[in-house]
């Protein structure tokens, strides 16, 4: 477990990492623990992105911008309504995280990180998910770890979801 920019009170949370790392499970549990609003980022993908990924074609940066802007707008919508959002989103690159963060210094990231083989095994057991295991390596190539100036924490996916949520909550007030 490692983190950066401790002491920030999160105004929004993004549970990030490659496909198969447990973002949705941990994100929904974190939202429940916080009494927050859970946002499943995959539901915001345009159909052409889903078709590309389903066909085993990695997304390029250009494919992601509209999706990321829609996610940023959803974070703001929840915040403007007085809520605290918890978003499950890959957020693989710093530039993606910068867009999601906008000018809100309270957006904190929970990076679920793990061994490639473990994540590949998890992906292989999923049914009816658009992301094929063949795209894992492209995501790992794109992944840029959290930087020291980003509010966030990196957690090991070998830990059970309940433990990961407890660890993530160390970012809170």
N, C-alpha and C positions, 0 to 999 in steps of 0.2 A: 504494500500500500504506500503510495507516495502522492503528495499533493502540492499545489502551488497556490499562492495568494490566499493564505488562510486568513480568517477574520472577516471575510466578506459575508454579509448576510444574503443568501440567495433570494433573488426575486423571481427566478425561473431556473429550472434544472433541465439539463440535456443529458440523457443516458446514451452514451456513444460507443462505437466500436464496430468491428466488422460483422457481417451477417453471421448468425449462429452463436454469438457470444452471450446472448441472454438479455438484450436491451429491453424487449417488450415485457418479459417476466419481471426483471428487476425494476424497470420503470413503473409498471403498474403497482407493484408492491410499495415502491417508494412514495408514489402518489397517495396510496391508501394510508401509509404511515404519517404523511404530512397533512392529510385532509385536503389534498391538492387535486387539480384536474389533470388526468392522464391524456396525452396526445400520442396516438400511434402514427409516427411519421410516414410509414409505408402507405397509409390510406390516402396520402396527398400526392403520391406519384402520378404523373400523367400516364394515360394508357400507353403512349408510345414508349415510355421508359420501362413500364412493366413488360411490354412485348419484347423489347431489346434484351432485358435481363433474362426473361424466360427462355429466350433463344440462345443464351450463353454469351451475349455480347456485353462487355463492360460499358458502363456509362462514362462519357467524357464530361469534362467540366461544363461544357455548353449544355449538355442534357440536364444538368442538375440545377442551374440557376433559378428557373421558374419554380421548381419544387422547393428549393431553399427559401425563396422569397415568400412562397405560400406558407411555409412553416414559420417564418419570422412573423408574418401577419397573424398567424394563429396564436403564437406566443403573446403578441401585443393585445390581441382580442381578449384573451383570458385575463391578462394583467389589467387591462382597462376596465374589465368587469369586476375587478377587485380580487381576482383569484391568483393563485400561484400555479403556473403550469409545470408539468413534468413531461418532457418530450423524449420519445425514443426515436433516435435518428443516428445514422452512421457517423455524420460529422467528421469524416476521415481527414480532411485537410484543414490547416489553420485558416485559409481564406473562407472555407465554408463556415467554420466556427465564428469568424469575424462577422460574417453576414448574419448569422443567427443571433449573435450578441447585439449587433447594432450599436447604439450608444448606451446600452444598459450594462453597466459594469457589474451588475448583480447576477448575470446569467452564469451559472456554474455548471461544469461538465463532470460527469462521472464516466470515466473511460474504463470499460470492461475489456480487459486485456488477457490473452491467454495463448497457450501453445497452439500452433497451427494444426497439429494432428488431432488434438482434443476438439477443437472447433470444427474441423472437417468431419469428425465422427458424429458430432451433434447435428451438423447439417444433413448428413446422410440419413439420419433417423427421422427427419421431419417429413411430413406428408403435406401435399398441396401448398407448398410455398413457392413463390415465383423465382426465388433466388437459387440457382443450382450450385452445388458444391464446386463446380468448375470455375466459378468466379471468385472464390476465396482468395486465390493467389493475387489476382488483380487488386482486390481490396487491400490486402496486406502490403502490396507495393505502394499504394496510394496513401496508406495510413501515416499521418504525421503525429507523433505523440504530443500530448499537452506540453506547452512551454511554461517556464517559470512564471511568466506574467499573466497566465490564464488562470482564472478561478477554477479549480478542479482537483480531482483526485483520480488516481489510476488504481484499479482493483484487479485482483487475480480471479479469473472465472472458475478456478478450481474450488473456490469457496462456495457454499450453498447460497441461494438467493437471499435468505433471511440474514445471513452474515454480511453479504454485500450491501444490503440496505442499511444495516447498523453502521457499517463503515462509511457509507455515503453520508449518513446523517451527521458525521463529525464535521462536515462542512457548514452545518447550520449554526444558528446563534448559540 
